[in-house]
Amino acid sequence: MSSEPKPWGGRFTQATDAFVEDFTASINFDKRLAYKDIEGSIAHATMLCKIGVITEHELSLIVDGLKTIEGEITNGQFEWTVKLEDVHMNIEARLTDRIGEVGKKLHTGRSRNDQVATDIRLYLRDELDTIAELILKLQNVLVDLAEREAETIMPGFTHLQVAQPITFGHHMMAWYEMLARDFQRIQDCRKRTNILPLGAAALAGTTFPLNRHYSAELLHFDAPAANSLDAVSDRDFAIEFTSCASLIMMHLSRFSEELILWTSAQFGFIDLPDAFCTGSSIMPQKKNPDVPELVRGKSGRVFGHLVGLLTLMKGQPLAYNKDNQEDKEPLFDTVDTVKNCLWAFSDMIPNLQPNHVAMRTSALKGYATATDLADYLVRKGIPFRDAHEVVGRAVRLGIDSNRDLEEIALEEFQSISAVISQDVYEVLTLEGSVKARNHFGGTAPDQVRFAIKNARDHLAFLRLKI
C-alpha cells in the first residue's frame, strides 16, 4: 500500500492501493500540459489577488515560484511522481515545497475539474494555430508546384479510368482547395475551443466572488463558459478538433494514394525524392513511397481517435467523470500525427518531379478527347444525346483499329456523321481540349494561373490575420 499523503486524503482512512495509484494516475502523459497548467495558475492567482482573496505579496511569491518550477521543467530538473497522480498536483506540491503555506492558497476557488479543462483548451488552442500554419505552408507549396506545371497535360480520371485531359497544375490546385476547407474548419474549431472553463470549480461554481471575465482576459479567451456544469464536462471541442483532423488526414490519405499510384511503373507520372522513400531488403531495384504510405496508414489512427472520443463521452452524465482522463492520449496523438503528416508533405512536394512524357502519353490513351468531339457535334447543331452516340461509334472505330481519335481520317469521321469537317482536329488535340475549358474553375492554363493568383492573394491575406 502507498503511504504518500494525498491533497484530497482527509476523509480517507486507508492509503491508496499501489496498483490503483498507478492505474488511476495520468502524470505519464498529462505532464505535457505543464506549461499551460502554470500559465493558467498564474492567471488564476492574479485574479484572486484582484478580488482580495490573496495579497500582492502572496501573488508575487506564487508567480515567482511557478516561474521557477517552469524553469525546472525546461531544464529537466523537475521530479515527476506518480504518487501525486497528475500534472496539477505535482506542480502544486512543488510550489508548496518552495514557498510554504502560501502555495496552498493557489487552489482557492478552483478544482482540478475546471483546471484540467482550462489546460486542455490552452494547449489545443496553440496547437490549432500551429496546424493552421502548417496547412498554409503546404498550400503555398502546392501553389508553387501548380504554377510551374500550369500547362503540363495529364489524364484526368473518373473510376480510375482515363476521362478527360487536364493540367497537372489544375490537379494540384484541387488539393489546395481541400486544404483551404481544412484551414477554415481549424479556424472555426478554434472559436469554440477559446472559451474559458476556469472558475466553474468542481461543477457548481464557488462561493468566492471570482472575476471570471478578468481571468478570460488574462488568458486571451473570448469569454468564460456560461454554465459551470457544462464547463467542466464539455469535451466537444476536442471531438470537433479530432473530426477536423480526420478530414485533414482523409485528404492527405487520398493525396497519398495518388502519389503511390503515380510513382508506380504502371503510371510513372512522378518521381519522389529519395529522401522520402526507402528500398527493399531483398529487391535492389525497389524504391518504395514509404512516406505517402505511412500517411495513408496514419489516417486510420486519427479516425480511431475520433470514434474513441465520441464513445468516451456518449454515456457520461453531468458533470465531470474520471472517464475524461482518457481524452488526453488520443487528443495528443491526433495533434502529433496531423502535424507530422502536414510537415512531411510540405517538405516532400516541392521536390516532386513530374514525368511530362509519361503523363502526356497516358492522356493520349483512353480516348480522353471524346467529350470534346461530342461538344463539337453539339455546336454543329446535333442534340447532345445523338452526339454521344456518334462519338461512341467513333471510339469503337478507334478501338477496333487501335487508333486515337485524332488519328482517324476525315472521311471515316464523315461516314459516321456528315457534319464533321476538317476543323474537328482542332478539338481533338490534348492542348485544344484543355484550353477549351477556359472558364472559372476550369483546367485551361489561363484559368489555372487565375486560380493561382487568387490563391496567392488569399494566402497573403490570411498570413496578415494569424
N, C-alpha and C positions, 0 to 999 in steps of 0.2 A: 504493500500500500504506500502511496505517496504521502509524504509528511509536509510538503510545501504548502504554506498558508495561501489561501485564495482571497482576493479582494472581496469576493461575494460570500465568503465561507462562514459568516456569523451565525447563521441558523442551522448549520450542519454539525453533526456530532461524529461523523466518520470522514476520514480523508478519502479523496478520490482514488478509486482503483487505478493502478498503474496502467493497465490496458485501456481503460476508459479515458484516462487522461491523454494518452497518445491518440486514441481513436477519435476523440472529440476536438483535439487541437487543430488549429488552422495555420499556425505560425510558419510551417514549412512552405506555404505558398502565399499567404496574405502579407508576409513581410515586404512583398513588392509594393505594398501601399504605404510604406513607412513615411516617405516624404510627404505624401498627401495627408497622412494622419497628423504629422507635425504642422503642416500648413493649416489644416482645419482647427487644430488645437490652439494655435496662436490666435487665429481669428476669434475662436470661442472665448479665450481668456481676455482678449481685447474688448469684446462685447461685455463680459462680466465686469470688467473694470468700469466701463462706460455707465453701467446701470448701478454701480456702487456695491456689487457683491464682493469684489476683491479690491485691494488698494493699488495705487500706482506702483508702490514698491513691490508688492506681491506679483503684479503683472510683469515687472522688469525681471524678477527672479525666474518666473515661469518661462518667459520668452528667451532669456539668456540660456536657461537650462535646456530648453528644447532645441535651440540652435547648436548648442554644444553636442547634444545627442545626435543631431543631424550630421555633424562633422564626424562623430564616431562611426556612424553607419557608413558614411562615404569612405572613410579610411579603413574600413574593415575591422574596427576595434570594438564594435558593439557585440555583446554576447547575447544571442537569442536563446531562449529556453522554452521548451515545450511545456514546462510546468506552469508557465504563465499564459498558456493557451493561444494567444493571438497577438497580432502586432500592437493593438491598442494597450493591452495590459503590460506587454513588455516595455513599451515606451513610458507608460505612466509609472511603472515600478522603478525604472531607471531614473526618471525625473525626481521621484521622491527620495531615492538614494542620494541624488546630487544636491537637492535644495531643501530637503526635510519636509516638515509638515505642510508647508505651503503647496508642495506638489500635489497633495491630496485634494486641494481645493479646485483643481482644474476641472474635475468631473462634475462640478456643481451644475445642475440644470440640464444635464445630458445623460444619455445612455449609450451603451455600445450599439444599440439598435440604430439610433439616428447617426451615430458616429461612423459606423461602417457604411451606411447608405451614403453619407456625405463623401467618405473617402473614395468609394467606387465611382461616384459621379465626377469627382475631381480628376481621378485617374482617367476615366473614359473620355472626358471632355478633351484632355490633352491628346489622347491617342486618336480621337476623331480628327483633330486638327492635323496630326501627322499623316494620317491616312489620306485626308483631303489633299495634302501637299504631294503625296506620292502619286495620287491619281492624276493631278495636274502635270507632274513630271512625265508620266507615261503618255499622257495626251500630247504633250509637246514633242515627245519622241516620235509618236505616230504622225503628227502633222509634218514634221521634218521629212520623214520617210515618204509620206504621200506626195509632198512637193517634188521630191526627187523622181518619183515614179508616176507622175501625173499622166503621162502618155504611154506608159507600159501596158500593153494589152495582154490580158489573161482570160481564160474562160470563167464565166460565172456559172454557178451550179444551182440546180434545184434537184432534190432527191439524189444528190451526189452525181448527177448526170449533167453533161455539158448542156447549158441552157442558152445563154447569150454572151457575147463578148463584153467584157467590162475592162476598166483600167485597174491596175494594182493600186494606184493612188486612191481610187474610189473605194476599193475594198478596205484599205487602211482607215479611211475616214468613217467607215461603218463601225469599226472598233472605237474610234474616237467618240462617236455618238453614244455608244453603250456606256462608255466611261463617264460621259457627261451626265447621264442619268444617275450613275452611281455617285458621282460627286454631289448632285442635288439631294439624293437621299441621305448621304452622310451629313450634309449641312442641315437638313431638316431634322434628322435624328438628334443633332447637337442641341437644337432648341428645346426638345423635351428632356434631354439629359441635364440641361443647365438650370435645374430647379433645386433649391436647397432643402434637404430634409432636416438639417441641424436645428435643434430646438423642439422637435417633436418628442424628444426624450424616449422613453420606452415604448409608449403608444398613445398617451393621453395629453402630452404636453407636460408642463411643470408649474409649480406654484411660484417660481421666481419670475419677475417681470422682464423676461428676455426681450431684447430688441432684435427680432429675427431678420427684419429688413436691413438692419445695420450689419449683421453677420453676412447676409447675402451680398451686400455692397462690398464688404471687405474681401470676400472670396470671388467676386465678379460673377455671381449668379444673377440670372434675370429676376428672380423672385424667390421667396420662401414657399415651400409646399403649403397648400391651403388646408390640408386635413392631416392631423397627426397620425391617425391610423394608417392612412394611405402612404404617408411619407416614409414610415419605417418598413413597410411591407412591399412597396412597389418595386418591381424589377422589370417593368415594361420596357424601360429604356435599354436595359441590357439585351432583352429579347429582340427589340427593334433593331439594335445595332447588329446583332447576330443575323437577323434577317437581311439587313443591308449588306453585311459581309458575305452572306450566302449568294446574293445576287452578283456581287463583285466576283466571287470565286466561280460562279456559273459562267460568267462572261470570260474570265481568264481560262477556264477549262475548255470552252468552245474554241477560243483562240488557240489554245494548246493543241487541240485536236487537229485544227487546220495546219498548224506548223509541223506536227508529226506526219501528217499525210504528205504535205508539200516537200518534206525532206526525203521522203522515200524514193527509191529508184523508179517506182511506178509513176511518180509525178515529177520529181526533180525540179520543182519550181524554185526552191530556195536552198541556200546553204547556211546553216547556223554556225556561228563562231566556235572554234574548237574548245574554247574556254568554258562553253556551256554544254558540252557533250562529253561522253565517255566512250571507251572502246569495250570490246568483248574479251573475256579471259581466254577464249578458245578460237574465235574467228577474227583474224587480224584485219580483215577488210572493214569491219563494222565501225560505224560512227553513230552512236545512239543518242537521240534527242532527250537526254535524261531530265533536263530542267523542265521542258514542257510536260513531260510525262509525270513528273512529281507534282507539278502544279495541278494537272488534271486529277491526280490521285488525292491531293490535299483538299480538293473541293468537297469530297465526301466527308472528310474530317470536320469541316466547318458546318456542313448540313447536319451532321450528327449532333453538334453542339446546339444548334437551333432547336432540334427536336428535344434534346436533353433539357434545355432550359424551359421550354414550354411544358414538358412533363413535370419538371420540378415544381412549377408554380400552379399547375392546374387544380390540385386538391387542397391548397392551403387556405385555412380560414384566417381571417384577420386576427391579430396583426402579425408581428414578426414570429417566425418559427425557425428552429435550428436547421431545418432543411436548407435555408438560404445560405448556409455556409458552403453549399455545393454549387453556388453560382459563379464563384471566382475562377476556378480552374478552367472551365470551358470558355469563360469570357477572356481570360488572359491568353489562352491558347488561340482563340479566334483572332485576337488582336495581333499576336505574333505571326500567325500564319498569313493573314492578309497582308501585313506589312512586308514580310519576306517575299511573298509572291509578286507583289507590285514592284518591289525593288529589283527582283531578278529580271522581270520583263523589261523594266526601264533600262537595265544595263545590256540586255541581250538584243533587243530590237534594233538599236542604232547600228549594230554590227552585222545585221542580217543581210545576206547577199542574194538578190533576186537573179534567177536564171531567165533572162529575157527570151532567149531562143526557145527554151522548153515551154515557157508559158504561151508564146505565140503558136508554137507547133500544136500544143494541146487545144488552143482555141480554134484551130482550123479543123479539128475533129469534132464530130458530133453535130455538124450542120448548124453551127451557132448563129448563122445569119438567116435562118429560116423565117423568123418573125419579121425581119427586115423585108424579106420578099413578100410576106403577107401584107405588110403595111404598104409596100409599093403597089400591090394589086388594088388595095382599097383606094389609094389615091387615083388609080385609073378608073374608079367607079364600080369595082366589084364589091359586093357585100362581104363583110369580114368572114362570115361562116363559109361562104363559097370560096373565098381566097384561101382560107385554112385548108380546104380540101385540095385545091390546086397545088398548094405548097407541099402538102403531104405526098401528092403524086410525084412532084419534082424530087423530093427527098428519096422516095422509093427508087426513082431512076438513078439517083446518085449512089444509093446503097448497092443496087444491082450491078453498077458499073465501077464501083469503088472510086468514085469521084466526089469532090466537094461541089457545092452549088455553083461557085464561080467558075468551075471547070466545065460545066455543062454548056454546050453550044447553043447559040441563039435559036437556031431552027428547032432544036429539041425542046427548048422552052416554049416556043410558039406552037408546037404540036400539042402542048398541054393547055396553053391559053394564048389566044391571038392578040391580047392587049399587051403582051410583053414585047418590049423593044430593046434596042442596044443600050439604052440608059439603065437597064436593070443591073448591069455590072457595077455601076457606081454605088449601089446599096449593098452589094454582096461582099465587099471587102471588109476586113475587120476594122480598119481605120474609119471607113464610111459608116459602119454600124455604130461605133462608139460616139463619133462626132455628131451623128444624127440625134442622139439623146441629149440635146442641148437645152435642157430646161432645169429649173430649180430642183436639186436633189438627184439629177441625172448623172450618168457616168462619163459624159463628154469631158475631155480635158479642161475646157474652159470653165465648166461647172465645178470640176474638182478644185481648180485654182480659186474659184469664187468661194467655195466652201472652206478652203484653207485660209483665205484672208479673213473670213468671218470668224473662224476658229481662233486665229491668232489674236484678233481684236478682243474676242471674248475672254481668252486666257489672260491677256494683259489686264483686262478689267477685273477679273477675279483675283489676280495677284495683288491688286491695289486694295481689295476688300479684306483679304485674310492676312 
